[in-house]
């Protein structure tokens, strides 16, 4: 481990942040299937089969924890306005009794498939495969959950019928030792050693990527063997990747890793997960392990002796986002995945880290002269509210110890600023959210390099600058062209930053609020040099800037406090974007 230490953390997907331009096409909408599956448990057969034929497809939303926002639409779609509270509680009581029988899994699956097709959440083949993949885990979670009929009906019919408190607030216990006085970070002396850290995230290798196939197929993931040919009027998927809802062929990842020379040399690598593709409705454990070993071997081949510190992404398991706690044993545990990771990554990690990996429990660290970097896949502002707010408390408590935070998951290039909780005015930390290697959705492939205060006595281990590199797909896919990974920008140079400390990013947000040209530069780089054709007007701009100030999930008041202009926007537009799961 480097002297400053690396903690590998994984959050859970953050609940709904609406975005003016929604990139969450395709796979994220499959999460609605599990909302539908949960509701299938509450519907007798005749209601599912006889729902109105004109029921409209539901829009892509965030994590199922946001069921409550969808409940009115579902009540309308299924004519539930006449469902009374006692009837609802009776239905859920009957469900609990029925789910004690093993045979009920097939019934639940059958109902979920019908609902998926009825609501046009996904093509029929995807509905069928997804339900079959998820149904056992979903029913087992339901059986083990503390969801009571009053809570389920409170979710669907409102607080007068019950209270939904599955994700109720909880607080961690921080040490009783008083927090030391904050020591504002200072840039190192000129000429101090600098470490270069390669940052890889969201590689999303698609084993079935096929050049020439339809990049705009009906499935949640395209450019694949099962996508079929494109219409005669449109070109097929490019050789190196495609601007659409597509992931990457292995050759593009090989090109990335073999072309790192101009960006190096590197002292270490931070790799924050999401190795498999987005075909989440048809993945097996064998598929996930193949992706893990294939891409790990590729990283070892091209990076050789450079130490690599990996973190677990939400796509590593199957079903996706399925990470049972350690007390779940047997075939439904995650032992098959953690043990394979420990073996694959054994050359990189010390024994202590391998032990924590097998149980996905981060090491605790005591305050002192040691500095810490936190790496993880899902950034704190994209996690469930209670987890996110507790993480925020930890960052504030240990601000003198924490030298850097590094995440991925969103696929775009952004950041999250942390403030003192007493006044919400003093920037004390920043989480860097690096862009993805994958193109999903409609992006150039990319990677990040951080310059960090180097390993020497008294080093701050702070981030000094960062560079982003991309592969321009338009150029790479030209006939006869070869891929050329190029520097897209350097943070300090492009944004005119005096340093990359938290206050500098805070100031940048406020400069972008008044300088629309500077914001358009950010918008271009946010999308790795391939922004959407639709303009980002004032509501979009303010919502995007608010997101950079909101490292705390589901906290629109935080942005309103920091940016009064946000009072012009509805609360919904200040909430987190849907995660790209």
TAVEN-V669136 format. One record per backbone hydrogen bond with DSSP energy under -0.5 kcal/mol. NH is the residue of the N-H (numbers start at 1). CO is the residue of the C=O. If there is no record, write none. Layout:
# TAVEN-V669136
((NH | CO) (NH | CO))
This chain:
# TAVEN-V669136
((5 | 2) (7 | 373) (9 | 7) (9 | 375) (14 | 382) (18 | 16) (18 | 572) (22 | 20) (23 | 21) (25 | 23) (27 | 220) (28 | 25) (29 | 26) (30 | 27) (31 | 28) (32 | 29) (33 | 30) (34 | 30) (34 | 31) (35 | 31) (36 | 32) (37 | 33) (38 | 34) (39 | 35) (40 | 36) (41 | 37) (42 | 39) (43 | 40) (47 | 44) (48 | 44) (49 | 45) (50 | 46) (51 | 48) (52 | 77) (55 | 52) (58 | 119) (63 | 14) (66 | 63) (67 | 64) (69 | 66) (70 | 66) (70 | 67) (71 | 67) (72 | 68) (74 | 70) (75 | 71) (76 | 72) (77 | 73) (78 | 74) (79 | 76) (80 | 75) (81 | 75) (82 | 79) (83 | 80) (84 | 82) (88 | 84) (89 | 85) (90 | 86) (91 | 87) (92 | 88) (93 | 89) (94 | 90) (95 | 91) (96 | 92) (97 | 93) (98 | 94) (99 | 95) (100 | 97) (101 | 98) (104 | 101) (105 | 102) (106 | 103) (107 | 103) (108 | 104) (109 | 105) (110 | 106) (111 | 107) (112 | 108) (113 | 109) (114 | 110) (115 | 111) (116 | 112) (117 | 113) (118 | 114) (119 | 115) (120 | 117) (121 | 116) (122 | 116) (126 | 123) (127 | 123) (128 | 124) (129 | 125) (130 | 126) (131 | 127) (132 | 128) (133 | 129) (134 | 130) (135 | 131) (138 | 134) (139 | 135) (140 | 136) (141 | 137) (142 | 138) (143 | 139) (144 | 140) (145 | 141) (151 | 148) (152 | 148) (153 | 149) (154 | 150) (155 | 151) (156 | 152) (157 | 153) (158 | 154) (161 | 158) (162 | 158) (165 | 163) (168 | 165) (174 | 172) (184 | 182) (192 | 189) (195 | 452) (197 | 195) (197 | 450) (198 | 196) (198 | 268) (199 | 448) (200 | 198) (200 | 270) (202 | 273) (203 | 274) (204 | 274) (205 | 275) (206 | 248) (207 | 205) (209 | 206) (210 | 223) (212 | 237) (213 | 210) (214 | 228) (217 | 214) (222 | 245) (223 | 214) (225 | 208) (227 | 224) (228 | 225) (230 | 212) (234 | 231) (237 | 213) (244 | 242) (245 | 215) (246 | 244) (248 | 204) (252 | 249) (253 | 249) (254 | 250) (255 | 251) (256 | 252) (257 | 253) (258 | 254) (259 | 255) (260 | 257) (263 | 260) (264 | 260) (264 | 261) (267 | 196) (268 | 196) (269 | 307) (270 | 198) (271 | 269) (271 | 309) (272 | 200) (277 | 205) (280 | 278) (282 | 279) (288 | 284) (289 | 285) (290 | 286) (291 | 287) (292 | 288) (293 | 289) (294 | 290) (295 | 291) (296 | 292) (297 | 293) (298 | 294) (299 | 295) (300 | 296) (301 | 297) (302 | 298) (303 | 299) (304 | 300) (306 | 303) (307 | 267) (309 | 269) (310 | 308) (311 | 271) (316 | 313) (321 | 314) (322 | 319) (323 | 321) (328 | 325) (329 | 327) (332 | 329) (333 | 330) (337 | 334) (338 | 334) (339 | 335) (340 | 336) (341 | 337) (342 | 338) (343 | 339) (344 | 340) (345 | 341) (346 | 343) (348 | 345) (349 | 345) (354 | 350) (355 | 351) (356 | 352) (357 | 353) (358 | 354) (359 | 355) (359 | 356) (360 | 356) (361 | 356) (362 | 360) (372 | 401) (373 | 5) (374 | 404) (375 | 7) (375 | 373) (376 | 406) (377 | 9) (379 | 377) (382 | 379) (383 | 380) (388 | 384) (389 | 385) (390 | 386) (391 | 387) (392 | 388) (393 | 389) (394 | 390) (395 | 391) (396 | 392) (397 | 393) (398 | 394) (399 | 396) (401 | 398) (402 | 398) (403 | 372) (403 | 401) (404 | 372) (405 | 430) (406 | 374) (407 | 432) (408 | 377) (410 | 408) (413 | 526) (414 | 412) (414 | 433) (416 | 431) (417 | 548) (418 | 429) (420 | 426) (424 | 420) (427 | 425) (428 | 418) (429 | 418) (431 | 416) (432 | 405) (432 | 430) (433 | 414) (433 | 431) (434 | 407) (434 | 432) (436 | 411) (437 | 201) (437 | 202) (438 | 202) (442 | 244) (443 | 439) (444 | 527) (445 | 471) (446 | 436) (447 | 469) (448 | 199) (449 | 467) (450 | 197) (451 | 465) (452 | 195) (452 | 450) (453 | 462) (454 | 193) (456 | 454) (459 | 456) (463 | 403) (464 | 451) (465 | 451) (467 | 449) (468 | 489) (469 | 447) (470 | 486) (471 | 445) (472 | 470) (472 | 484) (473 | 471) (476 | 472) (477 | 473) (478 | 475) (481 | 478) (486 | 470) (486 | 484) (488 | 468) (489 | 468) (491 | 466) (494 | 490) (495 | 491) (496 | 492) (497 | 492) (504 | 501) (505 | 501) (506 | 502) (507 | 503) (508 | 504) (509 | 505) (510 | 506) (511 | 507) (512 | 508) (513 | 509) (514 | 510) (515 | 511) (516 | 514) (519 | 515) (520 | 516) (521 | 517) (522 | 518) (523 | 519) (524 | 520) (525 | 521) (526 | 522) (527 | 523) (528 | 525) (529 | 524) (530 | 527) (537 | 535) (541 | 537) (542 | 538) (543 | 539) (544 | 540) (545 | 541) (546 | 542) (547 | 543) (548 | 544) (548 | 545) (549 | 545) (549 | 546) (550 | 546) (550 | 547) (551 | 417) (551 | 549) (555 | 552) (558 | 555) (559 | 555) (560 | 556) (561 | 557) (562 | 558) (563 | 559) (566 | 563) (567 | 564) (568 | 565) (569 | 566) (573 | 570) (574 | 571) (575 | 572) (578 | 17) (579 | 14) (581 | 579))
